[in-house]
Amino acid sequence: MLLSELLTKLTCGDLEGEELDEAVATITAAPSAPRDEWIDSDAQAYAVAILSHLGGYMASSDKLDELHEQIQDMFDEFPDFPYELLKDSDNSALPYFEWLDTELAQRAVEEGGYELIQIDGNGTDEMDALVVYRRDTDDIIQAAALMGVTIDRPLTYYRGIEAMVGKRPG
């Protein structure tokens, strides 16, 4: 998949024309461009460049309720953060991401629904998340991996954490 196709899928078709061409040129040049000292690989340079160009399409926070508010702002109507759902969750984020996945799947049904993905590589504790068409998620993850950029499904990640926590010896 071409970088332009990846960026188009990451923005649900919103990034186009000169803006898309500029993003492709900048991201392609990222490994050879001057970079901050904390960026220690070409893959991280790609990730940082992608994050900087997609900032307007992204929700980014280290707090779930703040991340949710940004996701909520992406839609005309979207439910408020489900505080009650998390009240008895032992500080687990999994119930939230399961709830969010169900909510996103019910939107853009003709496109297969939406899904939340996370781009790794910003060098902070913040989650940088994008809402993409569910049908494109596997292609996005594979295309990003070819650049060394890690994109995950938070729901899958937190299910894995819960499975590991559940298997700890008591």
Backbone as CSV, one residue per row, in Angstrom:
resi,resn,N_x,N_y,N_z,CA_x,CA_y,CA_z,C_x,C_y,C_z
1,MET,0.850,-1.178,0.000,0.000,0.000,0.000,0.898,1.245,0.000
2,LEU,0.545,2.201,-0.789,1.286,3.458,-0.835,1.018,4.267,0.420
3,LEU,1.976,5.131,0.778,1.811,5.994,1.943,0.577,6.874,1.792
4,SER,0.313,7.343,0.586,-0.884,8.174,0.383,-2.158,7.394,0.694
5,GLU,-2.190,6.103,0.334,-3.351,5.274,0.648,-3.485,5.073,2.157
6,LEU,-2.348,4.862,2.831,-2.356,4.691,4.283,-2.926,5.937,4.956
7,LEU,-2.436,7.106,4.568,-2.912,8.353,5.171,-4.391,8.587,4.867
8,THR,-4.821,8.217,3.680,-6.232,8.341,3.317,-7.086,7.446,4.222
9,LYS,-6.633,6.222,4.455,-7.378,5.305,5.322,-7.341,5.771,6.777
10,LEU,-6.217,6.337,7.215,-6.110,6.821,8.592,-7.036,8.008,8.864
11,THR,-7.427,8.714,7.811,-8.305,9.884,7.964,-9.699,9.653,7.367
12,CYS,-10.034,8.406,7.095,-11.342,8.062,6.506,-11.621,8.881,5.244
13,GLY,-10.569,9.120,4.472,-10.716,9.821,3.207,-10.694,11.333,3.300
14,ASP,-10.497,11.882,4.471,-10.521,13.331,4.663,-9.266,14.045,4.149
15,LEU,-8.122,13.423,4.308,-6.866,14.048,3.879,-6.715,13.811,2.384
16,GLU,-6.635,14.910,1.611,-6.558,14.770,0.151,-5.863,15.968,-0.473
17,GLY,-5.621,15.891,-1.772,-5.052,16.998,-2.534,-3.661,17.405,-2.069
18,GLU,-3.426,18.715,-2.065,-2.115,19.250,-1.696,-1.730,18.890,-0.264
19,GLU,-2.705,18.879,0.628,-2.434,18.537,2.027,-1.917,17.096,2.134
20,LEU,-2.508,16.194,1.377,-2.063,14.801,1.351,-0.667,14.702,0.738
21,ASP,-0.451,15.396,-0.370,0.856,15.367,-1.032,1.958,15.890,-0.106
22,GLU,1.665,16.962,0.624,2.627,17.538,1.558,2.933,16.557,2.695
23,ALA,1.907,15.913,3.219,2.096,14.935,4.296,2.946,13.765,3.817
24,VAL,2.675,13.259,2.614,3.449,12.145,2.058,4.916,12.544,1.914
25,ALA,5.177,13.730,1.382,6.558,14.184,1.187,7.294,14.316,2.521
26,THR,6.643,14.913,3.500,7.273,15.123,4.804,7.524,13.798,5.524
27,ILE,6.553,12.914,5.501,6.703,11.627,6.183,7.761,10.773,5.487
28,THR,7.769,10.792,4.162,8.777,10.035,3.417,10.183,10.512,3.762
29,ALA,10.349,11.811,3.963,11.663,12.383,4.265,12.030,12.312,5.747
30,ALA,11.112,11.888,6.586,11.323,11.927,8.041,12.615,11.250,8.519
31,PRO,12.977,10.069,8.014,14.196,9.437,8.521,15.479,10.240,8.251
32,SER,15.504,11.019,7.182,16.711,11.789,6.861,16.628,13.241,7.320
33,ALA,15.476,13.650,7.854,15.300,15.027,8.330,15.920,15.174,9.722
34,PRO,16.330,16.394,10.095,16.813,16.602,11.466,15.722,16.216,12.459
35,ARG,16.132,15.603,13.575,15.121,15.155,14.534,15.597,15.334,15.965
36,ASP,14.620,15.333,16.862,14.917,15.445,18.283,15.770,14.266,18.731
37,GLU,16.577,14.483,19.765,17.493,13.430,20.211,16.784,12.205,20.782
38,TRP,15.554,12.358,21.249,14.837,11.202,21.789,14.313,10.269,20.702
39,ILE,14.301,10.717,19.451,13.876,9.874,18.333,15.090,9.050,17.915
40,ASP,15.039,7.754,18.214,16.244,6.938,18.055,16.215,5.940,16.904
41,SER,15.200,6.022,16.035,15.150,5.101,14.896,14.353,5.724,13.751
42,ASP,14.549,5.179,12.559,13.764,5.633,11.407,12.279,5.365,11.638
43,ALA,11.967,4.218,12.230,10.568,3.880,12.489,9.926,4.918,13.403
44,GLN,10.655,5.343,14.434,10.108,6.348,15.338,9.983,7.696,14.623
45,ALA,10.919,8.000,13.742,10.822,9.238,12.954,9.565,9.218,12.084
46,TYR,9.288,8.068,11.467,8.053,7.933,10.684,6.831,8.139,11.573
47,ALA,6.824,7.471,12.737,5.676,7.564,13.636,5.427,9.002,14.069
48,VAL,6.486,9.702,14.454,6.348,11.093,14.900,5.836,11.969,13.750
49,ALA,6.336,11.746,12.546,5.881,12.525,11.387,4.403,12.254,11.089
50,ILE,4.004,10.998,11.171,2.594,10.656,10.949,1.733,11.327,12.013
51,LEU,2.150,11.214,13.276,1.391,11.832,14.367,1.264,13.337,14.178
52,SER,2.335,13.984,13.749,2.278,15.442,13.602,1.346,15.853,12.459
53,HIS,1.268,15.045,11.425,0.398,15.390,10.297,-1.063,15.006,10.531
54,LEU,-1.297,14.118,11.474,-2.669,13.673,11.700,-3.256,14.223,12.991
55,GLY,-2.584,15.174,13.593,-3.035,15.730,14.869,-4.487,16.180,14.866
56,GLY,-4.945,16.750,13.790,-6.327,17.219,13.711,-7.352,16.104,13.604
57,TYR,-6.893,14.892,13.350,-7.791,13.742,13.207,-7.725,12.828,14.427
58,MET,-6.929,13.208,15.407,-6.566,12.313,16.489,-7.149,12.745,17.829
59,ALA,-7.375,11.768,18.666,-7.668,12.008,20.073,-6.400,11.628,20.823
60,SER,-5.980,12.476,21.744,-4.712,12.235,22.425,-4.792,12.666,23.880
61,SER,-4.574,11.709,24.796,-4.600,12.011,26.217,-4.054,10.831,27.008
62,ASP,-3.669,11.102,28.246,-3.273,10.021,29.140,-4.412,9.672,30.103
63,LYS,-5.560,10.307,29.940,-6.731,10.039,30.777,-7.888,9.592,29.886
64,LEU,-8.519,8.487,30.260,-9.593,7.930,29.435,-10.741,8.897,29.207
65,ASP,-11.159,9.604,30.267,-12.313,10.489,30.079,-11.975,11.662,29.152
66,GLU,-10.728,12.142,29.193,-10.318,13.215,28.275,-10.212,12.687,26.843
67,LEU,-9.685,11.480,26.689,-9.624,10.856,25.369,-11.037,10.724,24.817
68,HIS,-11.955,10.282,25.677,-13.348,10.101,25.263,-13.976,11.415,24.795
69,GLU,-13.723,12.495,25.525,-14.279,13.792,25.124,-13.831,14.164,23.716
70,GLN,-12.579,13.879,23.388,-12.077,14.193,22.053,-12.726,13.292,20.999
71,ILE,-12.930,12.024,21.340,-13.631,11.122,20.422,-15.075,11.591,20.255
72,GLN,-15.703,11.979,21.344,-17.078,12.467,21.324,-17.195,13.685,20.395
73,ASP,-16.199,14.551,20.402,-16.215,15.744,19.549,-16.155,15.414,18.059
74,MET,-15.758,14.188,17.713,-15.660,13.789,16.306,-17.022,13.468,15.699
75,PHE,-18.033,13.362,16.553,-19.363,12.943,16.101,-20.408,13.996,16.466
76,ASP,-21.481,14.044,15.676,-22.575,14.959,15.988,-23.237,14.571,17.303
77,GLU,-23.511,13.295,17.458,-24.109,12.801,18.700,-23.339,11.566,19.137
78,PHE,-22.867,11.593,20.371,-22.113,10.472,20.915,-22.305,10.470,22.420
79,PRO,-22.489,9.306,23.027,-22.758,9.260,24.471,-21.608,9.817,25.308
80,ASP,-21.954,10.310,26.483,-20.952,10.792,27.420,-20.121,9.629,27.952
81,PHE,-19.024,9.965,28.590,-18.139,8.958,29.170,-18.915,8.106,30.179
82,PRO,-18.790,6.785,30.100,-19.572,5.887,30.968,-18.922,5.661,32.340
83,TYR,-18.936,6.688,33.173,-18.311,6.584,34.503,-18.865,5.408,35.299
84,GLU,-20.189,5.196,35.236,-20.822,4.112,36.003,-20.265,2.746,35.609
85,LEU,-19.991,2.576,34.329,-19.471,1.307,33.818,-18.118,0.973,34.444
86,LEU,-17.336,1.987,34.720,-15.981,1.768,35.234,-15.896,1.776,36.750
87,LYS,-16.986,2.098,37.414,-16.983,2.236,38.871,-16.479,0.977,39.578
88,ASP,-16.869,-0.177,39.111,-16.485,-1.437,39.755,-15.506,-2.250,38.905
89,SER,-14.671,-1.579,38.121,-13.805,-2.297,37.178,-12.390,-2.534,37.688
90,ASP,-12.110,-2.224,38.954,-10.761,-2.393,39.517,-9.703,-1.675,38.677
91,ASN,-10.019,-0.465,38.262,-9.109,0.367,37.466,-8.752,-0.215,36.107
92,SER,-9.560,-1.128,35.603,-9.341,-1.705,34.284,-9.976,-0.804,33.226
93,ALA,-9.258,-0.619,32.121,-9.787,0.162,31.005,-10.589,-0.710,30.044
94,LEU,-10.496,-2.024,30.201,-11.155,-2.934,29.262,-12.654,-2.684,29.115
95,PRO,-13.426,-2.515,30.213,-14.866,-2.275,30.013,-15.137,-1.033,29.150
96,TYR,-14.321,0.003,29.321,-14.510,1.205,28.501,-14.274,0.887,27.030
97,PHE,-13.178,0.224,26.705,-12.862,-0.039,25.301,-13.848,-1.026,24.677
98,GLU,-14.397,-1.948,25.454,-15.452,-2.826,24.925,-16.705,-2.004,24.625
99,TRP,-17.079,-1.125,25.543,-18.239,-0.256,25.343,-18.016,0.651,24.128
100,LEU,-16.828,1.263,24.050,-16.516,2.174,22.944,-16.552,1.444,21.604
101,ASP,-16.014,0.229,21.568,-16.007,-0.544,20.332,-17.432,-0.781,19.836
102,THR,-18.336,-1.095,20.743,-19.739,-1.304,20.378,-20.355,-0.011,19.847
103,GLU,-20.069,1.099,20.512,-20.594,2.397,20.061,-20.075,2.756,18.666
104,LEU,-18.781,2.570,18.437,-18.176,2.930,17.148,-18.662,2.020,16.025
105,ALA,-18.881,0.745,16.341,-19.342,-0.209,15.332,-20.734,0.139,14.811
106,GLN,-21.515,0.877,15.603,-22.877,1.245,15.223,-22.937,2.484,14.329
107,ARG,-21.804,3.086,14.061,-21.752,4.290,13.233,-21.074,3.961,11.906
108,ALA,-21.408,4.678,10.867,-20.867,4.449,9.519,-21.032,2.968,9.146
109,VAL,-22.205,2.436,9.400,-22.470,1.021,9.170,-22.238,0.645,7.705
110,GLU,-22.579,1.552,6.784,-22.381,1.273,5.356,-20.900,1.117,5.006
111,GLU,-20.020,1.623,5.876,-18.571,1.491,5.689,-18.006,0.373,6.563
112,GLY,-18.877,-0.374,7.229,-18.431,-1.451,8.108,-18.252,-1.027,9.550
113,GLY,-18.651,0.190,9.871,-18.491,0.710,11.227,-17.122,1.329,11.429
114,TYR,-16.961,1.962,12.581,-15.670,2.560,12.937,-14.968,1.688,13.969
115,GLU,-13.672,1.922,14.115,-12.874,1.239,15.128,-11.801,2.205,15.610
116,LEU,-11.426,2.071,16.868,-10.371,2.900,17.442,-9.039,2.181,17.301
117,ILE,-8.038,2.907,16.807,-6.677,2.381,16.731,-5.738,3.357,17.419
118,GLN,-4.597,2.853,17.831,-3.609,3.672,18.535,-2.284,3.595,17.794
119,ILE,-1.666,4.758,17.591,-0.342,4.821,16.991,0.674,4.963,18.108
120,ASP,1.657,4.074,18.110,2.696,4.087,19.127,3.897,4.880,18.611
121,GLY,4.550,5.597,19.500,5.795,6.238,19.086,5.916,7.704,19.397
122,ASN,5.015,8.259,20.222,5.111,9.688,20.511,6.093,9.987,21.640
123,GLY,6.588,8.954,22.308,7.567,9.155,23.369,6.985,9.613,24.692
124,THR,5.645,9.565,24.833,4.998,9.988,26.081,4.031,8.894,26.538
125,ASP,3.384,9.140,27.670,2.383,8.208,28.182,1.005,8.420,27.552
126,GLU,0.888,9.423,26.699,-0.415,9.701,26.093,-0.751,8.674,25.022
127,MET,-2.039,8.358,24.933,-2.528,7.506,23.865,-2.898,8.406,22.693
128,ASP,-2.334,8.110,21.535,-2.688,8.817,20.311,-3.582,7.886,19.508
129,ALA,-4.869,8.228,19.441,-5.845,7.324,18.845,-6.564,7.972,17.671
130,LEU,-6.902,7.149,16.709,-7.659,7.568,15.541,-8.888,6.685,15.410
131,VAL,-9.956,7.260,14.921,-11.157,6.506,14.589,-11.110,6.277,13.085
132,VAL,-11.069,4.995,12.697,-10.967,4.631,11.282,-12.099,3.681,10.919
133,TYR,-12.290,3.482,9.608,-13.270,2.493,9.190,-12.752,1.113,9.574
134,ARG,-13.600,0.355,10.223,-13.254,-0.991,10.700,-12.720,-1.863,9.560
135,ARG,-13.295,-1.726,8.376,-12.875,-2.557,7.240,-11.427,-2.291,6.837
136,ASP,-10.883,-1.116,7.207,-9.519,-0.737,6.818,-8.468,-1.056,7.879
137,THR,-8.882,-1.449,9.070,-7.950,-1.568,10.188,-6.807,-2.529,9.907
138,ASP,-7.093,-3.726,9.412,-6.014,-4.691,9.156,-5.017,-4.150,8.132
139,ASP,-5.513,-3.530,7.064,-4.623,-2.945,6.050,-3.758,-1.842,6.648
140,ILE,-4.352,-1.011,7.498,-3.620,0.076,8.144,-2.491,-0.483,9.010
141,ILE,-2.813,-1.470,9.829,-1.815,-2.060,10.731,-0.670,-2.679,9.927
142,GLN,-0.992,-3.397,8.864,0.039,-4.041,8.046,0.895,-3.020,7.298
143,ALA,0.273,-2.002,6.729,1.034,-0.994,5.983,1.949,-0.209,6.914
144,ALA,1.473,0.134,8.084,2.291,0.858,9.054,3.465,-0.013,9.515
145,ALA,3.204,-1.300,9.706,4.261,-2.219,10.148,5.403,-2.280,9.133
146,LEU,5.100,-2.143,7.864,6.148,-2.140,6.840,7.098,-0.956,7.008
147,MET,6.615,0.113,7.645,7.446,1.287,7.930,8.080,1.176,9.322
148,GLY,7.749,0.112,10.048,8.246,-0.044,11.402,7.394,0.681,12.430
149,VAL,6.237,1.189,12.010,5.343,1.933,12.896,4.321,0.970,13.480
150,THR,4.170,1.008,14.805,3.236,0.118,15.482,1.890,0.799,15.652
151,ILE,0.880,0.160,15.109,-0.505,0.592,15.294,-1.248,-0.597,15.876
152,ASP,-1.932,-0.352,16.986,-2.657,-1.406,17.682,-4.120,-1.045,17.830
153,ARG,-4.897,-2.066,18.149,-6.276,-1.881,18.573,-6.237,-1.843,20.104
154,PRO,-6.593,-0.724,20.734,-6.588,-0.686,22.203,-7.435,-1.799,22.816
155,LEU,-8.555,-2.133,22.190,-9.409,-3.190,22.727,-8.640,-4.512,22.810
156,THR,-7.927,-4.863,21.760,-7.142,-6.101,21.750,-6.037,-6.042,22.791
157,TYR,-5.386,-4.899,22.894,-4.310,-4.715,23.869,-4.828,-4.933,25.292
158,TYR,-5.923,-4.275,25.649,-6.448,-4.389,27.013,-7.033,-5.771,27.295
159,ARG,-7.556,-6.436,26.284,-7.997,-7.828,26.487,-6.788,-8.710,26.804
160,GLY,-5.657,-8.453,26.142,-4.430,-9.201,26.417,-3.925,-8.961,27.821
161,ILE,-3.969,-7.705,28.274,-3.561,-7.370,29.639,-4.439,-8.102,30.649
162,GLU,-5.756,-8.058,30.419,-6.681,-8.738,31.328,-6.407,-10.241,31.361
163,ALA,-6.101,-10.829,30.214,-5.817,-12.262,30.172,-4.546,-12.581,30.958
164,MET,-3.535,-11.737,30.840,-2.286,-11.966,31.592,-2.490,-11.763,33.075
165,VAL,-3.222,-10.732,33.460,-3.485,-10.473,34.869,-4.258,-11.613,35.486
166,GLY,-5.202,-12.158,34.743,-6.006,-13.268,35.226,-5.210,-14.550,35.425
167,LYS,-4.052,-14.637,34.777,-3.249,-15.859,34.859,-2.115,-15.753,35.871
168,ARG,-2.015,-14.637,36.563,-0.955,-14.484,37.568,-1.181,-15.439,38.730
169,PRO,-0.090,-16.014,39.236,-0.254,-16.860,40.422,-0.665,-16.033,41.625
170,GLY,-1.525,-16.559,42.460,-2.067,-15.818,43.585,-1.243,-15.827,44.746
